[in-house]
């Protein structure tokens, strides 16, 4: 395994463990090593029998993952019939999902139902009109991630429907796509009072839901709209201007970071930068947007 492949594998394992931790997994079962011949690859990590999306992600997160002996209080739950459709789900995915469109939508509906009852952030739960889960194609090749719902989103229950959403729709149309072709979500699923930025704790509380959406939709590409989305998905403190013009990785998805549409409303000159980012993204998909200028 060359160094680049080794780094990618290590990053995938680290993201997987972090996601299990965020979803409430507090220990990994100890497995005895199995003898293998020299030609057989050694697995990097043995996945738990219960994957993070199956957990009640409205519960309080547990401390860091550690190996513990199995006791009578830590027995494995029987696999429920509803869990069978989720047997392929683990975060982050490094191989393409085999779930069909209907199955993915059913999984998203389950998570959305959990979100609608979430009270992990008391202030947000008390002030929201409704939760704002996500919309779009459950088998989308491209997933958009914004920061948090605003007043219009809180009222309508759909992300990106205000002035920034209308501008986003124009960007999508300029890319010769429809809104329904893409899956759109946010870092938070509740509106922060006064449209303030999400706190680190709020983003952490909501991260399991975001990871579930990414895992179920399994996009080839993710676009982080603004620094809040980029920071929380990629754990980066770099300003968005320095993150532009490059691909990052999250699971098997390639990630592009660009300015949020609300920033473009305040700084129209930055629209050309976003268009450059779209050209860069679609060129990797084999589509030349320059010809459509």
Order of alpha helices (4+ residues) and beta strands (2+ residues): alpha-alpha-alpha-beta-beta-alpha-alpha-beta-alpha-beta-alpha-alpha-beta-beta-alpha-alpha
